[in-house]
Amino acid sequence: MKCCTQCGVLKPLDGFWLDRGKPRAECKQCHRQRNKEWWRQDYKKHPEKYKAQVKRYKEKHPAKVSARMKSWRDKNTEHRAKSIHDWREKNVDHVRAHRDTRRVSKLRSSASWRNKFIIQEAYALARLRTKVMGFKWHVDHIVPLQSKRVCGLHVEHNLRVITARENMSKRNRVWPDM
């Protein structure tokens, strides 16, 4: 048994790190805690150094990293689901823009030259108007994406923010210069 110099608790010798065959003055628990605190302080001073170190490790050991991440995901499914749910609630306009972009790409009506920022802004504007005015607003495709006569593209020039009632009533039967 030995007394730790940091916490002052009497512990068995296997609770201490060995230094050249002799137990150190502080126990393993106190040593780990001190290293964590030092690492946090050093990380705050030089975050780019540690980020580069992590990046190098990930590049050097991709199989270990992916295995560790997979085991963490398997153990923390509820935590992961909750964090994804919280992010989606905070970023509704991103989720809607992504959902519509995916739907559009399935229809093959998405252009590679579209401005994704303006499209996301349209969805953010619709959400903001809904919140401020108290009734639903939709992002509408001026020329419908799917119709018997014409098919438009999912690009910023073909989008507008209109009331949900107006959007639902027009469906895909009405467009400019029809």
N, C-alpha and C positions, 0 to 999 in steps of 0.2 A: 504494500500500500504506500501511496505517496500523496502528498498534499500539493495541489496545483497552486502556482504563485499568482495566477490571475483571479480565479474564482474562490480559492481558499477551501475547496472541497477535497476531502480525502478519498482517493480513487485507487482502484487496482492498477498495477503496472501496465496491463494491456490497454488502458485508456490513455496512454501517453505515446507520442512518437519517439522512436529510438534515434539517437544521434551518436554514431560510433559505438553502438552497443549499450549506451546509457540512456535512460529516459530523460526527455527534455523537462524543463522547469514547468511548462504549461501543458495542460491536458489537450487531447485532440480537439475537443469541442471548442475550447477557448482559442486555440490556434486557428481553427477554421473560421471562427467569428472575426478574429483580428485580420485574417487574410481577406475576408469578404469586405470589411470596412475599408481596408487599404485599397482594394481593387476598385470599389465604388469611387473613392476619392481620386484615384489615378485616372479612372475612366472619365470622370467629369473634367479633368485637366486635359486629357488627350483622347477624345472620343474617336477621332479619325484613325489613330494608331490601332485601337481595338477593333474597329469596323474592318480595317484592312486585314487584320489578323484572322478574323472570323471568315472573311471572304476567301482568303488563301486556304484555310482549313476546309471550307466547303468545296473548293475546287479540287483539292488534293484527295479528299475522302467522300465523294458523292454517294457511294453506297451506304456508308455508315450514317451519313446525315439523313438520307431518305429513310433508312430503317428506323432511326431514332424518331423522326417525325411521324412515321406511320404508327409506331408503338404509342407515341403520345396521343395521336388522334384516336386510336382505338381505346385508350384508357380514359380519355376526356371527351367523350362524344356529347354529353349534355352541356358541358362548358362551351365547347366549340359551336354547338347549335345555338346556344343562347347568344354568344358573341356575334355570330352571323345574323341572327334575328335582330339584335340591337343595331348593327351596322345598317341593315336594310331599312329599319324604321327611320334612322337618321338621314339616309341617302335615298329617299324614295324616287327622286327625279333620275338619279343614276340607274336605279333598278328598272324603272319604266323605260328609259332610253335604251338600256341593254336588252330588255325583253322585246321591245319593238324592233330593234336592230336585228335581233336573232330571227324574229318572225319574218322580217323583210328579206333577210339573207336566204331564208328557206324559199321564199317566193322568187328569189333572184332579182330583186328590184332595188338592191342596194348598190350605190356607185362607190368605187374606191376613192374618188376625189371629193367625197362629201366632207363637210366641216363638222366633225363630231362635237366640237365645243358648242357651236351654235345650236345643234340639235339638242344637246343636254340643257342648254339655256332655255329652249322652248319648253321642255318638260318642267324645268324649275319655275318658269313663269306661270305655267298652268297650275302648278301646286300652290304658288304664292297667291294667285288670283282666287283660287278656291278657298284658301284660308282667310283672305281679307274680305272677300265679298259674301261668303257664306253659302254659295252654291257652286256646283261642279263646273269645271272648265276642262276641256280636252285639247290635246294636240291633234289637229286634223290634217290629213293629206288632201290638199286642194284637188289634185288629180288623183283619183283612187288608185290604190296599188293593184287591185284586182277588179276587173270589170269585163263585160263582154265586148265593149267597144274600144276601150283605151286602158292602158296600164301606166301609172306614173312611177316615179322613183322616190326612194326614201332619202331625200336630200333637203338641205335647209331651205331651198327656194320653193319647195313643194309643201312646206309646213306652215301652219298658222294656229294660233290659240283662239278657240271659239268656245261658246257655252256648250255644255254637254247636250242640252235639249236641241240646239241647232245641229250639232254633229250627228245625233241619233236620228233626227228627222230626215236629213239629207241622204244618209247611207252612202252607197257608192253609185247613186243614180244621177247626181248633179255635179257638174264641174264647170269652170269658166269656158266660154266659147263653145258650148256644147252643141 
